[in-house]
Amino acid sequence: MINISNLKKMQEEKDIKGLIQALDDSEDKKIREKAAYILGDIDAKEAVEPLIKMLKDEYWPIRKAATLSLGRLGDKNAVKPLIGVLNDSYWHVRETAALALGAIGDKRAVDPIIDSLKDGSLNVKCEVVDALGSLGDNKASLPLSEILKEKDYLLRACTVTSLGKIGDNVAVKSLVSSLNDESFFVRVNAANALGTIGDESTLTYLEEALNNSQGESIGFEESLKKAINTIKKKS
């Protein structure tokens, strides 16, 4: 049986073969979980297939470990299996699947991740929103805009950042509206996102928001000024 000391030695020596053997069902589940994480840490490309097999393990922390490492390894052969993990029974695993798919960046994941915006877990939704921003596909703009109606301000704040990464007309329109959000964090992120996009047509709205603020929020005003200056320089 493999123990923690064995795993540490394997990690130091980058003994990929030994670490893959540590994934075997005969080993203790904590050892298997740790080995799965280590394989991602040391960028063990040879471990992709063994890790994919672990996505169906009955112990959810092992599924989470395998999911995270597959995202770090970035092999597109893992995309389809990871899409399946978006429906895992544990939110911890679903959340990690969205993170992993966003990291891999394969467009096949866009529609399944959009579907995951319906997930009942706020934690999963936040990671899904981030993943859609990383993928940068325009078809996510409208579904993300709908998320701006959610009550949780942190979710809205993450959403405007992701819309800024997409940057199409739908995203710009939603970001302009978010300059009037009740949350300081959402407004600041919206201003920053508009500055990143650099659409000259948004200058009027940014300047209007700055005029209306009148010292109410120094942080927001600084973000607005920065966005305005950035867009003017691009123009």
C-alpha positions as CSV (number, residue, x, y, z in Angstrom):
1,M,0.0,0.0,0.0
2,I,1.2,3.5,-0.8
3,N,1.4,6.1,1.9
4,I,1.8,9.9,2.0
5,S,5.6,9.7,2.3
6,N,5.7,7.6,-0.9
7,L,3.6,10.2,-2.6
8,K,5.8,13.0,-1.6
9,K,8.8,11.2,-2.9
10,M,7.1,10.4,-6.2
11,Q,6.2,14.1,-6.5
12,E,9.7,15.2,-5.8
13,E,11.1,12.7,-8.3
14,K,8.2,13.3,-10.8
15,D,7.6,9.6,-10.8
16,I,4.5,9.7,-13.1
17,K,4.3,6.0,-13.5
18,G,4.2,5.5,-9.7
19,L,1.6,8.3,-9.2
20,I,-0.6,6.7,-11.9
21,Q,-0.3,3.4,-10.1
22,A,-1.4,5.2,-6.9
23,L,-4.7,6.0,-8.6
24,D,-5.6,2.3,-8.5
25,D,-8.9,1.2,-6.8
26,S,-6.9,-1.0,-4.4
27,E,-5.3,2.1,-2.8
28,D,-6.8,4.2,0.0
29,K,-9.2,6.8,-1.3
30,K,-7.2,9.7,0.3
31,I,-4.0,8.5,-1.3
32,R,-5.8,8.3,-4.7
33,E,-7.2,11.8,-4.3
34,K,-3.8,13.2,-3.4
35,A,-2.1,11.4,-6.3
36,A,-4.7,12.9,-8.7
37,Y,-3.9,16.4,-7.5
38,I,-0.2,15.8,-7.7
39,L,-0.4,14.6,-11.4
40,G,-1.9,18.0,-12.3
41,D,0.7,19.8,-10.2
42,I,3.6,18.2,-12.1
43,D,1.9,18.6,-15.5
44,A,1.8,14.8,-16.1
45,K,0.3,14.6,-19.7
46,E,0.5,10.8,-19.5
47,A,-2.1,10.8,-16.8
48,V,-5.0,12.2,-18.8
49,E,-6.7,8.9,-19.6
50,P,-6.3,7.5,-16.0
51,L,-7.7,10.8,-14.6
52,I,-10.6,10.6,-17.0
53,K,-11.5,7.2,-15.7
54,M,-11.6,8.7,-12.2
55,L,-14.4,11.1,-13.1
56,K,-16.8,8.3,-12.4
57,D,-15.3,7.3,-9.0
58,E,-17.9,6.9,-6.2
59,Y,-15.9,9.2,-3.9
60,W,-16.7,12.8,-4.9
61,P,-13.4,14.3,-3.6
62,I,-11.6,12.0,-6.1
63,R,-13.8,13.2,-8.9
64,K,-13.0,16.8,-7.9
65,A,-9.3,16.2,-7.8
66,A,-9.3,14.5,-11.2
67,T,-11.5,17.2,-12.7
68,L,-9.2,20.0,-11.5
69,S,-6.0,18.2,-12.7
70,L,-7.5,17.6,-16.2
71,G,-8.2,21.3,-16.5
72,R,-4.7,22.1,-15.5
73,L,-3.3,19.5,-18.0
74,G,-5.4,21.2,-20.8
75,D,-5.8,18.1,-23.0
76,K,-8.8,18.5,-25.3
77,N,-9.5,14.7,-25.0
78,A,-10.9,15.5,-21.6
79,V,-13.4,18.1,-22.8
80,K,-16.3,15.6,-23.5
81,P,-15.9,13.7,-20.2
82,L,-15.7,17.0,-18.3
83,I,-18.9,18.2,-19.9
84,G,-20.5,15.2,-18.4
85,V,-19.2,16.2,-15.0
86,L,-21.2,19.5,-15.2
87,N,-24.1,17.3,-14.1
88,D,-22.3,15.7,-11.1
89,S,-24.5,15.2,-8.0
90,Y,-22.0,17.3,-5.9
91,W,-21.8,21.1,-6.5
92,H,-18.1,21.0,-5.6
93,V,-17.4,18.8,-8.6
94,R,-19.7,20.7,-10.9
95,E,-18.0,24.0,-9.9
96,T,-14.6,22.5,-10.7
97,A,-15.7,21.1,-14.0
98,A,-16.7,24.6,-15.1
99,L,-13.3,25.9,-14.0
100,A,-11.5,23.1,-15.9
101,L,-13.5,23.6,-19.1
102,G,-12.9,27.4,-19.0
103,A,-9.2,26.7,-18.6
104,I,-9.0,24.3,-21.5
105,G,-10.9,26.8,-23.7
106,D,-12.5,24.4,-26.1
107,K,-15.6,25.9,-27.8
108,R,-17.5,22.5,-27.6
109,A,-18.1,23.4,-23.9
110,V,-19.9,26.7,-24.6
111,D,-23.4,25.4,-24.9
112,P,-23.2,22.9,-22.0
113,I,-21.7,25.6,-19.8
114,I,-24.5,28.0,-20.7
115,D,-27.0,25.3,-19.7
116,S,-25.2,25.2,-16.3
117,L,-26.3,28.8,-15.6
118,K,-29.5,27.2,-14.5
119,D,-27.6,25.4,-11.7
120,G,-29.2,25.9,-8.3
121,S,-25.8,26.4,-6.6
122,L,-24.5,30.0,-6.4
123,N,-20.9,28.7,-6.2
124,V,-21.4,26.8,-9.5
125,K,-23.0,29.7,-11.2
126,C,-20.1,32.0,-10.3
127,E,-17.6,29.5,-11.8
128,V,-19.8,29.0,-14.8
129,V,-19.9,32.8,-15.4
130,D,-16.1,33.0,-15.2
131,A,-15.7,30.0,-17.6
132,L,-18.0,31.7,-20.2
133,G,-15.8,34.8,-19.9
134,S,-12.7,32.7,-20.5
135,L,-14.3,31.0,-23.5
136,G,-15.3,34.4,-24.9
137,D,-18.0,33.2,-27.2
138,N,-20.7,35.7,-28.3
139,K,-23.5,33.3,-27.9
140,A,-23.0,33.5,-24.1
141,S,-23.7,37.3,-24.0
142,L,-27.4,37.1,-23.8
143,P,-27.6,34.4,-21.2
144,L,-25.0,36.2,-19.1
145,S,-27.0,39.4,-19.5
146,E,-30.0,37.6,-17.9
147,I,-27.8,36.8,-14.9
148,L,-27.6,40.5,-14.2
149,K,-31.1,40.2,-12.9
150,E,-30.0,37.9,-10.1
151,K,-30.0,39.2,-6.5
152,D,-26.5,38.3,-5.5
153,Y,-24.2,41.2,-6.2
154,L,-21.1,39.2,-6.3
155,L,-22.6,37.0,-9.1
156,R,-23.5,40.2,-11.0
157,A,-20.0,41.6,-10.5
158,C,-18.5,38.4,-11.9
159,T,-20.9,38.5,-14.8
160,V,-20.0,42.0,-15.9
161,T,-16.4,41.1,-15.9
162,S,-17.1,38.1,-18.2
163,L,-19.2,40.3,-20.5
164,G,-16.2,42.6,-20.8
165,K,-14.1,39.7,-22.0
166,I,-16.7,38.9,-24.7
167,G,-17.2,42.5,-25.7
168,D,-19.9,42.3,-28.4
169,N,-22.8,44.7,-28.8
170,V,-25.1,42.7,-26.4
171,A,-22.4,42.8,-23.8
172,V,-21.7,46.5,-24.2
173,K,-25.4,47.3,-23.8
174,S,-25.6,45.2,-20.6
175,L,-22.5,46.8,-19.2
176,V,-23.8,50.3,-19.9
177,S,-26.9,49.4,-17.9
178,S,-24.8,48.0,-15.1
179,L,-23.2,51.4,-14.6
180,N,-26.4,52.2,-12.7
181,D,-26.4,49.0,-10.6
182,E,-27.1,49.4,-6.9
183,S,-23.8,47.6,-6.0
184,F,-20.5,49.5,-6.0
185,F,-18.7,46.3,-7.1
186,V,-20.9,45.8,-10.1
187,R,-20.6,49.4,-11.2
188,V,-16.8,49.4,-10.9
189,N,-16.4,46.2,-12.8
190,A,-18.8,47.5,-15.5
191,A,-16.7,50.6,-15.9
192,N,-13.5,48.6,-16.0
193,A,-15.0,46.2,-18.6
194,L,-16.1,49.1,-20.8
195,G,-12.7,50.5,-20.6
196,T,-11.2,47.2,-21.7
197,I,-13.6,46.9,-24.6
198,G,-12.8,50.5,-25.7
199,D,-16.1,51.1,-27.6
200,E,-16.2,54.9,-28.4
201,S,-20.0,54.9,-28.3
202,T,-20.0,54.2,-24.6
203,L,-18.1,57.5,-23.7
204,T,-21.4,59.4,-23.4
205,Y,-22.7,56.9,-20.8
206,L,-19.4,56.8,-18.9
207,E,-19.3,60.6,-18.7
208,E,-22.9,60.8,-17.7
209,A,-22.3,58.3,-14.9
210,L,-19.3,60.4,-13.8
211,N,-21.3,63.6,-13.7
212,N,-24.1,61.9,-11.8
213,S,-21.8,60.5,-9.2
214,Q,-20.8,63.9,-7.8
215,G,-18.3,62.5,-5.2
216,E,-20.7,59.8,-4.0
217,S,-18.1,57.1,-4.7
218,I,-14.5,57.9,-5.3
219,G,-13.6,54.4,-6.3
220,F,-16.3,54.3,-8.9
221,E,-15.4,57.7,-10.3
222,E,-11.7,56.7,-10.6
223,S,-12.8,53.6,-12.6
224,L,-15.0,55.8,-14.8
225,K,-12.2,58.3,-15.4
226,K,-9.7,55.5,-16.2
227,A,-12.2,53.9,-18.7
228,I,-12.9,57.3,-20.4
229,N,-9.2,58.1,-20.7
230,T,-8.4,54.6,-22.1
231,I,-11.2,54.9,-24.8
232,K,-10.2,58.4,-25.8
233,K,-6.5,57.3,-26.2
234,K,-7.7,54.4,-28.4
235,S,-9.8,56.8,-30.5
